[in-house]
Amino acid sequence: MVKGHSAGKGLSDEKVIVVDFGGQYNQLVARRVRECNVYCEIYSYRTDIEQIKAMAPKGIILTGGPNSCYEKNAPTCTKELFELGIPVLGLCYGAQLMMHILGGKVEKALVKEYGKTEVAVDNESLLFKNVPQKTTCWMSHNDYISQIAPGFQISAHTADCPVAAAECSDKKLYAMQFHPEVLHTVEGTKMIHNFVRGVCGCAGSWRMDSFVEESVRYIREKVGDGKVLLALSGGVDSSVAAGLLSRAIGKQLTCVFVDHGLLRKNEGDEVEAVFGSNGDFNLNFIRVNAQERYYDKLAGVTDPESKRKIIGEEFIRVFEEEAKKIGAVDFLAQGTIYPDVVESGLGGESAVIKSHHNVGGLPDYVDFKEIIEPLRDLFKDEVRKAGLELGIPEKLVFRQPFPGPGLGIRIIGEVTAEKVRIVQDADAIYREEVAKARLDRSIGQYFAALTNMRSVGVMGDERTYDYAVALRAVNTVDFMTAESAEVPWEVLQTVMSRIINEVRGVNRVLYDLTSKPPGTIEFE
């Protein structure tokens, strides 16, 4: 199997590693470290100690996890990890495991703590530098540290938890029972900064300008005079990958943009304006207008999974046809980003959440030697920063997340050209009004979907029987969980009025209040 290559390796001499024990916040921990301008990667707790030594990290962070560290077969690590002379920070399960291995005691808690909890700081710990003596933190645990390990001292407590934090500062070992990585921990970012920049002594040289520079150098060296083929969807990831490759190798890059007719309003033209012959990027751009082909394939299909499969398979067929015209290429480029790698089970320990088409199994329909993945080391917010650094227009860089099957899963039931027109027009109005209200950067994701429900209405003294459009807006940190966003009433009223007056075929507008879970962010 040909392995995907990232372009950022070797960029930073200083690295902090996150050792994952199956915690739901593993990516969040790594992101918080990177926000301190320190490069960070996630590894499973099964990673061999020799491999960790070879990486020579400046610091190690142990994540939370769902197990009890004192149980048989619970995820663990070697005692040697704490004897390398490398600073270690244990979070929640990681904190308990540290105490358990080093001679402390962990037991089932009489009082479980979950949610926002007031933590009292007990001493002048480096970890709590510039943190108020009483601060709100996010707790989530069934066990507690009943006895600290020899050589440690307690540095924070709560009303029900005698050891909210403990440390052995001589050996640079730190334990926190709470989660500093989540936003609910008010001073959490400061605590992580204190660890990676203060305790670990990292200088903070992980920056997007140097990432872009280093990546361009790496790609040029890797590709030489070879040819690269990239499937450009117009989404943030593939667009930034195209920009990066274009800067590195120019016309040696060919981008194939398949317009399946399920994009947002005017999106195909916007992508072509940026990357086509009149844009600022030096590359070969091929646009395939395959709208009718997709609509024919989707006719009469109502099952969501069947729609996804048809759209995905048809994309492969179209891309294959174009690739055959181009002939053999040396590299197939992909917009894989770090969460794709982690969620596909290739990075940390957490369960495989979904299988991404661009991680793992390789397509057999293109004749190429190797895969190159220039964004493989980046989180989404870092991808956006890289995009701005490359001169990609803000409108594209901050584009709303958009599913691979596009509007095919924002139209409940059968997909038709008429329904696509309705949802495109309604969605464009919604996005326009949200941007006008300056809410476009503060809401995690928002869009309009077309329900399959038709109902009676009255317009101009006449009875109508038309579709209902549903508006969705959610706030989320990691897209694994989400809460419905509180969009101001006057904005919703304006959107409703405009959609009903301007979009033919709609006589009702609904607002979806469902959180995730139990719902999903998308409708299908």
DAZI-V793896 format. One record per residue. N is the residue number from 1. SS is DSSP state (helix for helix, strand for strand, loop for the rest). D_FIRST is the distance of its C-alpha to the first C-alpha in Angstrom with 2 decimals. Layout:
n=N ss=SS d_first=D_FIRST
n=N ss=SS d_first=D_FIRST
This chain:
n=1 ss=loop d_first=0.00
n=2 ss=loop d_first=3.78
n=3 ss=loop d_first=6.26
n=4 ss=strand d_first=9.53
n=5 ss=strand d_first=12.50
n=6 ss=loop d_first=15.89
n=7 ss=loop d_first=19.04
n=8 ss=loop d_first=21.37
n=9 ss=loop d_first=20.28
n=10 ss=loop d_first=23.20
n=11 ss=loop d_first=25.58
n=12 ss=loop d_first=27.72
n=13 ss=loop d_first=28.90
n=14 ss=loop d_first=30.08
n=15 ss=strand d_first=27.87
n=16 ss=strand d_first=28.83
n=17 ss=strand d_first=26.40
n=18 ss=strand d_first=26.87
n=19 ss=strand d_first=26.35
n=20 ss=strand d_first=25.86
n=21 ss=loop d_first=27.86
n=22 ss=loop d_first=27.10
n=23 ss=loop d_first=29.57
n=24 ss=loop d_first=29.71
n=25 ss=loop d_first=30.44
n=26 ss=helix d_first=27.51
n=27 ss=helix d_first=26.44
n=28 ss=helix d_first=30.13
n=29 ss=helix d_first=30.66
n=30 ss=helix d_first=27.99
n=31 ss=helix d_first=29.46
n=32 ss=helix d_first=32.93
n=33 ss=helix d_first=31.96
n=34 ss=helix d_first=30.51
n=35 ss=helix d_first=33.78
n=36 ss=loop d_first=35.42
n=37 ss=loop d_first=33.42
n=38 ss=loop d_first=31.41
n=39 ss=strand d_first=27.60
n=40 ss=strand d_first=26.18
n=41 ss=strand d_first=22.94
n=42 ss=strand d_first=22.55
n=43 ss=strand d_first=21.35
n=44 ss=strand d_first=21.85
n=45 ss=loop d_first=24.96
n=46 ss=loop d_first=22.82
n=47 ss=loop d_first=21.56
n=48 ss=loop d_first=22.94
n=49 ss=helix d_first=26.16
n=50 ss=helix d_first=25.11
n=51 ss=helix d_first=22.16
n=52 ss=helix d_first=24.76
n=53 ss=helix d_first=27.14
n=54 ss=helix d_first=24.70
n=55 ss=helix d_first=24.26
n=56 ss=loop d_first=28.07
n=57 ss=loop d_first=28.61
n=58 ss=loop d_first=32.10
n=59 ss=strand d_first=32.31
n=60 ss=strand d_first=30.77
n=61 ss=strand d_first=31.41
n=62 ss=strand d_first=31.20
n=63 ss=loop d_first=30.92
n=64 ss=loop d_first=32.92
n=65 ss=loop d_first=31.86
n=66 ss=loop d_first=33.44
n=67 ss=loop d_first=34.34
n=68 ss=loop d_first=37.39
n=69 ss=loop d_first=36.62
n=70 ss=loop d_first=39.31
n=71 ss=loop d_first=37.90
n=72 ss=loop d_first=36.21
n=73 ss=loop d_first=32.37
n=74 ss=loop d_first=32.53
n=75 ss=loop d_first=29.69
n=76 ss=loop d_first=30.85
n=77 ss=loop d_first=30.22
n=78 ss=loop d_first=31.84
n=79 ss=helix d_first=35.27
n=80 ss=helix d_first=33.92
n=81 ss=helix d_first=32.24
n=82 ss=helix d_first=35.82
n=83 ss=helix d_first=36.95
n=84 ss=loop d_first=34.63
n=85 ss=loop d_first=37.20
n=86 ss=loop d_first=34.78
n=87 ss=strand d_first=36.37
n=88 ss=strand d_first=35.17
n=89 ss=strand d_first=36.03
n=90 ss=strand d_first=35.80
n=91 ss=strand d_first=36.08
n=92 ss=loop d_first=37.57
n=93 ss=helix d_first=35.62
n=94 ss=helix d_first=34.47
n=95 ss=helix d_first=38.17
n=96 ss=helix d_first=39.23
n=97 ss=helix d_first=36.57
n=98 ss=helix d_first=37.74
n=99 ss=helix d_first=41.32
n=100 ss=helix d_first=40.49
n=101 ss=helix d_first=38.64
n=102 ss=loop d_first=41.28
n=103 ss=loop d_first=44.29
n=104 ss=loop d_first=45.24
n=105 ss=strand d_first=45.62
n=106 ss=strand d_first=43.91
n=107 ss=strand d_first=45.61
n=108 ss=strand d_first=45.67
n=109 ss=strand d_first=47.52
n=110 ss=strand d_first=50.89
n=111 ss=strand d_first=50.39
n=112 ss=strand d_first=46.91
n=113 ss=strand d_first=46.25
n=114 ss=strand d_first=44.26
n=115 ss=strand d_first=44.53
n=116 ss=strand d_first=46.45
n=117 ss=strand d_first=48.47
n=118 ss=strand d_first=50.86
n=119 ss=strand d_first=49.82
n=120 ss=strand d_first=52.48
n=121 ss=strand d_first=51.46
n=122 ss=loop d_first=53.40
n=123 ss=loop d_first=53.08
n=124 ss=loop d_first=52.13
n=125 ss=loop d_first=48.43
n=126 ss=helix d_first=46.20
n=127 ss=helix d_first=43.91
n=128 ss=helix d_first=46.80
n=129 ss=loop d_first=48.13
n=130 ss=loop d_first=49.84
n=131 ss=loop d_first=49.18
n=132 ss=loop d_first=52.39
n=133 ss=loop d_first=53.85
n=134 ss=strand d_first=53.21
n=135 ss=strand d_first=50.02
n=136 ss=strand d_first=48.20
n=137 ss=strand d_first=44.85
n=138 ss=strand d_first=42.46
n=139 ss=strand d_first=42.65
n=140 ss=strand d_first=40.59
n=141 ss=strand d_first=41.14
n=142 ss=strand d_first=42.71
n=143 ss=strand d_first=42.98
n=144 ss=strand d_first=44.81
n=145 ss=strand d_first=45.33
n=146 ss=strand d_first=48.70
n=147 ss=strand d_first=48.90
n=148 ss=loop d_first=47.22
n=149 ss=loop d_first=45.84
n=150 ss=loop d_first=48.20
n=151 ss=loop d_first=48.35
n=152 ss=loop d_first=47.36
n=153 ss=strand d_first=49.75
n=154 ss=strand d_first=49.70
n=155 ss=strand d_first=49.23
n=156 ss=strand d_first=49.41
n=157 ss=strand d_first=50.57
n=158 ss=loop d_first=51.31
n=159 ss=loop d_first=54.18
n=160 ss=loop d_first=52.18
n=161 ss=loop d_first=49.61
n=162 ss=loop d_first=51.18
n=163 ss=loop d_first=47.95
n=164 ss=loop d_first=46.25
n=165 ss=strand d_first=45.06
n=166 ss=strand d_first=45.48
n=167 ss=strand d_first=44.69
n=168 ss=strand d_first=45.06
n=169 ss=helix d_first=45.38
n=170 ss=helix d_first=45.91
n=171 ss=helix d_first=42.38
n=172 ss=loop d_first=40.99
n=173 ss=strand d_first=39.99
n=174 ss=strand d_first=40.53
n=175 ss=strand d_first=40.39
n=176 ss=strand d_first=40.90
n=177 ss=loop d_first=41.55
n=178 ss=loop d_first=41.03
n=179 ss=loop d_first=38.21
n=180 ss=loop d_first=38.82
n=181 ss=loop d_first=35.69
n=182 ss=loop d_first=37.17
n=183 ss=loop d_first=39.71
n=184 ss=loop d_first=42.36
n=185 ss=loop d_first=42.71
n=186 ss=loop d_first=45.03
n=187 ss=loop d_first=44.55
n=188 ss=helix d_first=40.96
n=189 ss=helix d_first=39.53
n=190 ss=helix d_first=42.28
n=191 ss=helix d_first=41.48
n=192 ss=helix d_first=37.79
n=193 ss=helix d_first=38.96
n=194 ss=helix d_first=41.45
n=195 ss=helix d_first=38.74
n=196 ss=helix d_first=36.10
n=197 ss=helix d_first=38.62
n=198 ss=helix d_first=41.60
n=199 ss=helix d_first=40.51
n=200 ss=loop d_first=37.20
n=201 ss=loop d_first=38.79
n=202 ss=loop d_first=35.98
n=203 ss=loop d_first=37.28
n=204 ss=loop d_first=35.32
n=205 ss=loop d_first=33.60
n=206 ss=loop d_first=30.68
n=207 ss=loop d_first=31.88
n=208 ss=helix d_first=30.53
n=209 ss=helix d_first=32.26
n=210 ss=helix d_first=30.62
n=211 ss=helix d_first=27.19
n=212 ss=helix d_first=27.56
n=213 ss=helix d_first=28.89
n=214 ss=helix d_first=26.17
n=215 ss=helix d_first=23.39
n=216 ss=helix d_first=25.07
n=217 ss=helix d_first=25.26
n=218 ss=helix d_first=21.59
n=219 ss=helix d_first=20.48
n=220 ss=helix d_first=22.98
n=221 ss=helix d_first=21.81
n=222 ss=helix d_first=18.08
n=223 ss=helix d_first=18.76
n=224 ss=loop d_first=21.74
n=225 ss=loop d_first=23.13
n=226 ss=loop d_first=19.97
n=227 ss=loop d_first=19.95
n=228 ss=strand d_first=18.45
n=229 ss=strand d_first=18.52
n=230 ss=strand d_first=19.18
n=231 ss=strand d_first=20.28
n=232 ss=loop d_first=23.46
n=233 ss=loop d_first=24.98
n=234 ss=loop d_first=27.91
n=235 ss=loop d_first=27.09
n=236 ss=helix d_first=27.30
n=237 ss=helix d_first=23.61
n=238 ss=helix d_first=22.66
n=239 ss=helix d_first=26.08
n=240 ss=helix d_first=25.72
n=241 ss=helix d_first=22.27
n=242 ss=helix d_first=24.07
n=243 ss=helix d_first=26.98
n=244 ss=helix d_first=25.02
n=245 ss=helix d_first=23.06
n=246 ss=helix d_first=26.38
n=247 ss=helix d_first=28.19
n=248 ss=helix d_first=25.68
n=249 ss=helix d_first=25.13
n=250 ss=helix d_first=27.65
n=251 ss=helix d_first=27.57
n=252 ss=helix d_first=24.21
n=253 ss=strand d_first=23.04
n=254 ss=strand d_first=23.50
n=255 ss=strand d_first=23.76
n=256 ss=strand d_first=24.06
n=257 ss=strand d_first=26.30
n=258 ss=strand d_first=26.75
n=259 ss=strand d_first=30.15
n=260 ss=loop d_first=30.16
n=261 ss=loop d_first=33.73
n=262 ss=loop d_first=32.90
n=263 ss=loop d_first=32.99
n=264 ss=loop d_first=35.91
n=265 ss=loop d_first=39.06
n=266 ss=loop d_first=38.76
n=267 ss=helix d_first=35.21
n=268 ss=helix d_first=33.85
n=269 ss=helix d_first=36.64
n=270 ss=helix d_first=36.12
n=271 ss=helix d_first=32.45
n=272 ss=helix d_first=33.56
n=273 ss=helix d_first=36.42
n=274 ss=helix d_first=34.11
n=275 ss=helix d_first=31.28
n=276 ss=loop d_first=33.11
n=277 ss=loop d_first=35.31
n=278 ss=loop d_first=38.06
n=279 ss=loop d_first=35.95
n=280 ss=loop d_first=35.53
n=281 ss=loop d_first=31.90
n=282 ss=loop d_first=31.06
n=283 ss=loop d_first=28.26
n=284 ss=strand d_first=28.01
n=285 ss=strand d_first=28.56
n=286 ss=strand d_first=28.37
n=287 ss=strand d_first=29.96
n=288 ss=strand d_first=29.72
n=289 ss=strand d_first=32.64
n=290 ss=loop d_first=31.51
n=291 ss=helix d_first=34.00
n=292 ss=helix d_first=35.91
n=293 ss=helix d_first=32.87
n=294 ss=helix d_first=31.72
n=295 ss=helix d_first=35.28
n=296 ss=helix d_first=35.68
n=297 ss=helix d_first=32.55
n=298 ss=helix d_first=33.70
n=299 ss=loop d_first=37.32
n=300 ss=loop d_first=38.69
n=301 ss=loop d_first=35.56
n=302 ss=loop d_first=36.57
n=303 ss=loop d_first=33.99
n=304 ss=helix d_first=31.83
n=305 ss=helix d_first=28.58
n=306 ss=helix d_first=29.24
n=307 ss=helix d_first=29.86
n=308 ss=helix d_first=26.62
n=309 ss=helix d_first=24.68
n=310 ss=helix d_first=26.66
n=311 ss=helix d_first=26.28
n=312 ss=helix d_first=22.48
n=313 ss=helix d_first=22.06
n=314 ss=helix d_first=24.63
n=315 ss=helix d_first=22.92
n=316 ss=helix d_first=19.79
n=317 ss=helix d_first=22.25
n=318 ss=helix d_first=24.19
n=319 ss=helix d_first=21.29
n=320 ss=helix d_first=19.94
n=321 ss=helix d_first=23.48
n=322 ss=helix d_first=23.80
n=323 ss=helix d_first=20.48
n=324 ss=helix d_first=21.71
n=325 ss=helix d_first=24.94
n=326 ss=helix d_first=23.26
n=327 ss=loop d_first=21.19
n=328 ss=loop d_first=18.10
n=329 ss=loop d_first=17.05
n=330 ss=loop d_first=15.18
n=331 ss=strand d_first=13.89
n=332 ss=strand d_first=13.67
n=333 ss=strand d_first=15.49
n=334 ss=loop d_first=15.79
n=335 ss=loop d_first=18.64
n=336 ss=loop d_first=16.82
n=337 ss=loop d_first=19.42
n=338 ss=helix d_first=19.73
n=339 ss=helix d_first=21.22
n=340 ss=helix d_first=18.27
n=341 ss=helix d_first=16.03
n=342 ss=helix d_first=18.81
n=343 ss=helix d_first=19.72
n=344 ss=loop d_first=16.30
n=345 ss=loop d_first=16.70
n=346 ss=loop d_first=14.40
n=347 ss=loop d_first=17.50
n=348 ss=loop d_first=20.67
n=349 ss=loop d_first=22.13
n=350 ss=loop d_first=23.67
n=351 ss=loop d_first=22.92
n=352 ss=loop d_first=20.20
n=353 ss=loop d_first=22.48
n=354 ss=loop d_first=20.53
n=355 ss=loop d_first=17.08
n=356 ss=loop d_first=16.54
n=357 ss=loop d_first=15.21
n=358 ss=loop d_first=13.59
n=359 ss=loop d_first=11.80
n=360 ss=loop d_first=8.89
n=361 ss=loop d_first=8.36
n=362 ss=loop d_first=7.97
n=363 ss=loop d_first=11.07
n=364 ss=loop d_first=11.39
n=365 ss=loop d_first=14.80
n=366 ss=loop d_first=14.45
n=367 ss=loop d_first=14.00
n=368 ss=loop d_first=12.26
n=369 ss=loop d_first=10.44
n=370 ss=strand d_first=9.27
n=371 ss=strand d_first=10.15
n=372 ss=strand d_first=13.27
n=373 ss=loop d_first=14.93
n=374 ss=loop d_first=18.39
n=375 ss=loop d_first=19.86
n=376 ss=loop d_first=17.29
n=377 ss=loop d_first=19.96
n=378 ss=loop d_first=22.90
n=379 ss=loop d_first=24.96
n=380 ss=helix d_first=26.63
n=381 ss=helix d_first=29.93
n=382 ss=helix d_first=28.32
n=383 ss=helix d_first=26.56
n=384 ss=helix d_first=30.08
n=385 ss=helix d_first=31.56
n=386 ss=helix d_first=29.04
n=387 ss=helix d_first=29.97
n=388 ss=helix d_first=33.63
n=389 ss=helix d_first=33.00
n=390 ss=loop d_first=31.46
n=391 ss=loop d_first=34.51
n=392 ss=loop d_first=33.05
n=393 ss=loop d_first=36.10
n=394 ss=helix d_first=36.86
n=395 ss=helix d_first=37.21
n=396 ss=helix d_first=33.53
n=397 ss=helix d_first=32.33
n=398 ss=loop d_first=34.32
n=399 ss=loop d_first=33.64
n=400 ss=loop d_first=33.61
n=401 ss=loop d_first=30.34
n=402 ss=loop d_first=29.63
n=403 ss=loop d_first=27.52
n=404 ss=loop d_first=24.92
n=405 ss=loop d_first=27.26
n=406 ss=helix d_first=30.06
n=407 ss=helix d_first=33.62
n=408 ss=helix d_first=32.50
n=409 ss=helix d_first=32.48
n=410 ss=loop d_first=35.57
n=411 ss=strand d_first=37.58
n=412 ss=loop d_first=38.53
n=413 ss=loop d_first=38.79
n=414 ss=loop d_first=38.49
n=415 ss=loop d_first=37.26
n=416 ss=loop d_first=39.71
n=417 ss=helix d_first=40.43
n=418 ss=helix d_first=43.62
n=419 ss=helix d_first=41.95
n=420 ss=helix d_first=39.38
n=421 ss=helix d_first=42.41
n=422 ss=helix d_first=44.12
n=423 ss=helix d_first=41.26
n=424 ss=helix d_first=40.45
n=425 ss=helix d_first=44.14
n=426 ss=helix d_first=44.63
n=427 ss=helix d_first=41.54
n=428 ss=helix d_first=42.62
n=429 ss=helix d_first=46.07
n=430 ss=helix d_first=44.71
n=431 ss=helix d_first=42.45
n=432 ss=helix d_first=45.32
n=433 ss=helix d_first=47.78
n=434 ss=helix d_first=45.47
n=435 ss=helix d_first=44.93
n=436 ss=helix d_first=48.70
n=437 ss=loop d_first=49.35
n=438 ss=loop d_first=46.94
n=439 ss=loop d_first=44.84
n=440 ss=loop d_first=41.62
n=441 ss=loop d_first=40.11
n=442 ss=loop d_first=41.47
n=443 ss=loop d_first=40.17
n=444 ss=loop d_first=36.55
n=445 ss=strand d_first=36.02
n=446 ss=strand d_first=38.56
n=447 ss=strand d_first=38.70
n=448 ss=strand d_first=40.78
n=449 ss=strand d_first=39.78
n=450 ss=strand d_first=41.72
n=451 ss=strand d_first=42.89
n=452 ss=strand d_first=43.76
n=453 ss=strand d_first=47.24
n=454 ss=strand d_first=50.26
n=455 ss=strand d_first=53.61
n=456 ss=strand d_first=57.17
n=457 ss=strand d_first=58.25
n=458 ss=strand d_first=61.20
n=459 ss=strand d_first=60.94
n=460 ss=loop d_first=64.05
n=461 ss=loop d_first=66.20
n=462 ss=strand d_first=63.93
n=463 ss=strand d_first=61.82
n=464 ss=strand d_first=58.06
n=465 ss=strand d_first=55.33
n=466 ss=strand d_first=52.07
n=467 ss=strand d_first=48.69
n=468 ss=strand d_first=48.08
n=469 ss=strand d_first=45.59
n=470 ss=strand d_first=44.05
n=471 ss=strand d_first=43.41
n=472 ss=strand d_first=40.79
n=473 ss=strand d_first=40.67
n=474 ss=strand d_first=38.99
n=475 ss=strand d_first=38.72
n=476 ss=loop d_first=35.61
n=477 ss=loop d_first=33.90
n=478 ss=loop d_first=30.44
n=479 ss=loop d_first=30.57
n=480 ss=loop d_first=30.20
n=481 ss=loop d_first=34.00
n=482 ss=strand d_first=36.52
n=483 ss=strand d_first=40.27
n=484 ss=strand d_first=42.22
n=485 ss=loop d_first=43.50
n=486 ss=loop d_first=47.27
n=487 ss=loop d_first=47.69
n=488 ss=loop d_first=51.36
n=489 ss=helix d_first=53.54
n=490 ss=helix d_first=54.92
n=491 ss=helix d_first=51.45
n=492 ss=helix d_first=50.62
n=493 ss=helix d_first=54.05
n=494 ss=helix d_first=53.53
n=495 ss=helix d_first=50.11
n=496 ss=helix d_first=51.63
n=497 ss=helix d_first=54.61
n=498 ss=helix d_first=52.62
n=499 ss=helix d_first=50.13
n=500 ss=helix d_first=52.98
n=501 ss=helix d_first=55.04
n=502 ss=helix d_first=52.40
n=503 ss=loop d_first=49.80
n=504 ss=loop d_first=51.17
n=505 ss=loop d_first=50.42
n=506 ss=strand d_first=50.34
n=507 ss=strand d_first=53.32
n=508 ss=strand d_first=51.90
n=509 ss=strand d_first=49.62
n=510 ss=strand d_first=48.26
n=511 ss=strand d_first=46.68
n=512 ss=loop d_first=44.00
n=513 ss=loop d_first=44.76
n=514 ss=loop d_first=42.06
n=515 ss=loop d_first=40.00
n=516 ss=strand d_first=36.42
n=517 ss=loop d_first=36.58
n=518 ss=loop d_first=38.14
n=519 ss=loop d_first=37.14
n=520 ss=loop d_first=33.99
n=521 ss=loop d_first=34.16
n=522 ss=loop d_first=33.39
n=523 ss=loop d_first=35.61
n=524 ss=loop d_first=33.08
